[in-house]
Amino acid sequence: MKCVICKQGERAPGLATVTLQRDETVVIVRGVPADICQDCGDITWKKRLHGRFTLRPKKL
């Protein structure tokens, strides 16, 4: 699948690091399944994980 950012690279499954911040609290999550552009490095999280990372910071 072509990258939507650079329009040249191909996306491939891989593991990414996600950094979440709320106020003074920072959480780093390693090994998050994602599609990563082999050219520009843009990361797209797997859809099933997106809700988990956008909702959980409220509970920190």
N, C-alpha and C positions, 0 to 999 in steps of 0.2 A: 504494500500500500504506500502510495506517495505521501510525503510529508506536506502538511497543509501550511507550514511556515515557510520553508525554503523552496518548496515545489520541485526539488531535485532529488533529495535523498529518499531512500526506502526505509520504512519503519520495520523494526524487528523486535520480537519479544525480548525482554531483559528485566533486570532488577534495578530500581532507582532508589535514591534517598530523598525523603520528603521532609521539609522543615516547616513546622507549624508554629506560629507565634500569636500569643494573645497577651496584651499588656506586657508585663515583665517576664512571662513564662514562655520558654522555648522548648519544643519537643522535637526530637529528631527520630525519624522512623527509617530504618535501613531495610533493604530487601523487599521493597514494594514492587509487585508485578506491574510492569508498564510496557508500552510500546515506545521504543526509542529510535529517533531518526539517526541513521548511520552517517549522515553528512553533517547536520548542524547540531545534533544532540538534543533536540527538543523532546520533551517527555510528555506522553499522554497516559494518564492512569487508566487502568482497566475500569470499565463502567461500574462493575459491582463494588469497587472500593471507593469510588468518588464520594458517595454519601457518608461513608464512615469517617473520612477525613474532614468533611465540611461540617458534620454535626458534633463530633467528639470534642473539639476545642471548647465548646460551651461548658463542658463538665470539668474543665481543669481548675 
